[in-house]
Every structure is written in structure tokens, then in C-alpha cells.
Amino acid sequence: SGLPYYLDLCVDTYFQIIDRGEIPTVEEFKELEKEKIFERFMRYLSLEEQETLKILANARFYTKEIFSKLVVEFKTGYPVTAMYQLSNFSFISEDNDIFYIHDLMRKSLISFQNNELNNDVNDFLFRYYDSKIKVLEVKEITQESEEALKEAFYHKKNMLQVEDLSKWFNSYSES
């Protein structure tokens, strides 16, 4: 049930409290409900960290480019230059300059934001990936363009009804 994730989140919260110059108390850590652990963690983040994490959670992964585009587009207030600092949380992993937020954290962050913001971020990410595949010729399909198609599909399906998604997807299969 994600026990290591929740334990790591408690450790992250502990260090957030210390970084604020406060002394953690036993009372702050005796909650056992999973939702309370997440809410407590969010309480100790700055507004800029909260908003940036919520935006990033909509992406299944992010790179330095995607991080920069999202932070600038949605004006989270978090410095683009501090990406690696934010990526030090236990729920963010990195593989070859691609960053992943743990699925339980992504779900919690997405549920912590309103649907309009969720749609706006999915729309932005869809347009980002869609622009990468619009100019392709069938003979020029690469691993990167396949990934862009998968991500565009993922974000489009989070925004639309099945019929609209089908029309969009068919526009690529017909060309």
C-alpha cells in the first residue's frame, strides 16, 4: 500500500520542518492516515514548491525543457534554475536526465488541484507533444517521435471525450 513512499514522505516532511528552523514534534508525526501524511507534507512546502509540484504531476515524466516550459507558462514562481533542488525529494527519481514523480505522489498532487488547472496543464502538454509530431513524415519516425505520440495521446485522453480523442488520433493514422 505504498508504505515506503509514505515513510519517505514523512522523512521529507521532517527535513522541511528543520529547514524552516523549527523543531519537529512527535505530535506532527503520529498521524497514520495516508491523506494526512500528504496534507502535512504540503503544509511545509512554500507556495511556489506546491504549485510547481502540482503542475509537474500532470506529466508522466519531465525533462529540464518540460520543467522550464511548465514553470514559465503557469507562472508558479519557482526558479527554473532550482529544478535539481526540487528533484531531491524522495518521491522524484531520475534516469538519464528524465525525472519521474512517484505514482502515489502524482495522484495525490493531481487530486490536490482543481479540474480547470488539470485540464489547462494537460492541454499545454498535449500541444507541446503534438507540435513535435505534426511535422513528421512516416519515413522519419524515430523513438523520440513515438514517445511524443504516446504522450500527446495520454494528455489528449485526459482532456476529451472518446469521440474527440478518436478524431484526433485518426487524423494521424490517415496521413
Salt bridges, closest charged atoms under 4 A:
GLU27 OE1 - LYS30 NZ 3.11
GLU31 OE1 - ARG40 NH1 3.49
GLU51 OE2 - LYS54 NZ 2.88
ASP103 OD1 - ARG106 NH1 3.58
ASP123 OD2 - ARG127 NE 3.12
ASP130 OD2 - LYS134 NZ 3.39
GLU147 OE2 - LYS150 NZ 3.38
GLU151 OE2 - ARG60 NH2 2.73
GLU151 OE1 - HIS155 NE2 3.95
GLU163 OE2 - LYS167 NZ 3.62
